[in-house]
Amino acid sequence: MDFFEWDEKYSVKVPSIDRQHRDLIDYINKLQTELAAPEPDAMMIELILNGLIGYANTHFKYEEMLFSMYRYPESEQHKAAHQRLFDSVARFKQRYQAGAPEVGEELLAFLKIWLNHHILKEDMAYSEHMLARNVH
């Protein structure tokens, strides 16, 4: 069983975004799997973290492009939420690189809570706006 399971309740009904959310969940699950290994590989954890950060950046830019194209009225607030995530993850990564291995578990818990809240509250808020504009 995965650490974070996709459920249809997370669907914003925009297939391109739902696919990206599933990919983000996959990164979180990969990170959890590596951290749970008897001998976690620090290099692999670093690669997963970098992949997660890069993918989240791409996903956020995609959402923000849609906000601009379709004039989503809450765009600035949503962008601020994206920035807060990046700031938080950067702090976790710095702590991990400074030699605090417990940060991995803290980061996992943070990401699961954050992504769950972000999708169910903040992303659902734009769902109807995008659906009304036939965004796929």
C-alpha positions in Angstrom: 0.0 0.0 0.0 1.3 3.4 -0.9 2.0 6.2 1.6 -0.4 8.5 -0.4 -3.1 6.9 -2.5 -4.8 8.7 -5.4 -8.5 8.8 -4.9 -11.2 10.3 -7.2 -12.0 12.8 -4.5 -8.8 14.5 -5.6 -9.9 14.9 -9.2 -10.3 18.5 -10.3 -12.0 17.1 -13.5 -9.2 18.6 -15.7 -7.4 15.5 -17.0 -4.1 17.2 -17.6 -4.0 18.5 -14.0 -5.2 15.2 -12.5 -2.4 13.4 -14.3 0.1 15.9 -12.9 -1.3 15.5 -9.4 -0.9 11.7 -9.7 2.7 12.1 -10.8 3.4 14.3 -7.7 1.8 11.7 -5.5 4.1 9.1 -7.2 7.1 11.2 -6.2 6.0 11.4 -2.6 5.5 7.6 -2.6 9.0 7.1 -4.1 10.5 9.3 -1.4 8.6 7.3 1.3 9.8 4.0 -0.1 13.4 5.1 -0.1 13.2 6.6 3.4 11.6 3.3 4.7 14.4 1.2 3.2 16.7 -0.5 5.8 19.6 1.5 4.4 18.2 4.6 2.7 20.4 5.8 -0.1 21.2 9.5 0.4 21.9 10.1 -3.3 18.6 8.5 -4.3 16.8 10.6 -1.8 18.5 13.7 -3.2 17.5 12.6 -6.7 13.9 12.1 -5.7 13.8 15.4 -3.9 15.2 17.2 -6.9 12.7 15.4 -9.2 9.8 16.3 -6.9 10.8 19.9 -6.8 11.4 20.1 -10.5 8.1 18.4 -11.3 6.2 20.6 -8.8 7.7 23.7 -10.4 6.6 22.5 -13.9 3.1 21.7 -12.6 2.7 25.0 -10.8 3.8 26.9 -14.0 1.2 24.9 -15.9 -1.5 25.8 -13.5 -0.4 29.4 -13.5 -0.4 29.5 -17.3 -4.0 28.3 -17.3 -4.9 30.9 -14.7 -3.5 33.6 -17.0 -5.1 32.2 -20.1 -8.5 31.8 -18.6 -8.4 34.8 -16.2 -8.8 32.9 -13.0 -9.8 35.6 -10.4 -8.0 34.0 -7.5 -4.7 33.6 -9.4 -2.5 35.7 -7.1 -3.6 33.9 -4.0 -3.0 30.5 -5.6 0.4 31.6 -6.8 1.3 32.6 -3.3 0.3 29.1 -2.0 2.7 27.6 -4.6 5.5 29.9 -3.4 4.9 29.0 0.2 5.3 25.3 -0.7 8.6 26.0 -2.5 9.9 28.0 0.4 9.0 25.2 2.9 10.5 22.4 0.8 13.7 24.5 0.3 14.0 24.7 4.1 13.5 21.0 4.4 16.0 20.2 1.7 18.6 22.5 3.4 18.1 20.8 6.7 18.5 17.4 5.1 21.6 18.4 3.2 23.0 19.8 6.5 22.9 16.2 7.9 19.5 16.0 9.6 18.1 12.7 8.3 14.9 12.9 10.4 13.8 15.7 8.0 12.8 13.1 5.5 9.9 11.8 7.6 8.9 15.4 8.5 8.9 16.3 4.8 6.8 13.3 3.9 4.2 14.2 6.5 4.3 17.9 5.4 3.9 17.0 1.7 1.0 14.6 2.3 -0.9 17.2 4.4 0.0 20.1 2.1 -0.9 18.3 -1.2 -4.1 16.9 0.3 -5.2 20.4 1.5 -4.0 22.1 -1.7 -5.9 19.8 -4.0 -9.1 19.5 -2.0 -9.3 23.2 -1.1 -7.2 25.5 -3.3 -7.3 23.4 -6.6 -11.0 22.5 -6.2 -11.6 26.3 -6.1 -10.5 26.7 -9.7 -12.1 23.5 -11.0 -15.5 24.9 -12.0 -13.8 28.0 -13.5 -11.7 25.8 -15.8 -14.5 23.4 -16.6 -16.7 26.3 -17.6 -14.0 27.2 -20.1 -13.6 23.6 -21.4 -10.0 23.2 -20.2 -8.7 19.6 -20.5 
